[in-house]
Amino acid sequence: MNTIKFLRIVYIATLLIVLAIVVCYETNVLEPGKFADDARMNYEVELICVIHTIVCLPLALKMLHLKGIKTKIRDNEQAYRWWSLLRLALLWLPLITNTTFYYTQGEVPTLGYLALMIVVGYLFVWPSHGKMLYECQMDGAPTKEEA
């Protein structure tokens, strides 16, 4: 399967999973606010989610431009596929956990904002052929403005 096609399937599948979680909680298929009464658990979950988001979001956005990774993916589409999948995972893991905890903790605004931050970051990693050529520094790669 084409690398870009595969990454786009993963990208869209993640958004569909998050949408399914939201729909299930909003329609009361899953019980929202199940753990809303436990203040200590709310604090711990919020803390873990904030740290998880603060670490994963910038790392995912900058990952393919780090020197060690950049040399590994240069002219290597298979390595690019693996590192891009890891980049998407660094975004969808906190997105799914923040969304799920947002509902199970009783719609805590902090978790909703964190999920929204991840969604905005997610928009910057849409897989495209031009971006792959640019990030892998392959022949025919567009300039920075075109990617």
C-alpha angles and dihedrals in degrees: 000000000000113000095232093046091050093049091048091052090052091046095051094040089057092053090048091051091051090047090051090051091051093047092048093052096041092051092045094243084128118037111253119210094024093147099028094116096060105087095182092051090048090053094048094046091048092049093050092046093049092050091044091052095043091053101039103042100058092037093053093047094049100032101100091049095056111113098240095047093042091059091048095053097042107123090345114112094181092055089046090054092052095046092045090051089051088049091053090047090054087059103038096049095061090037093057094041094046092048093047094046091046089065100035092050094053102269097301106193094220092062091048091053091049091052090049091051090053091049090053090049089047090061090064095059100056105147113243135166094238092051091050092051091048096046093045091043090228125166112280091028114160121238120263091266093053095048 
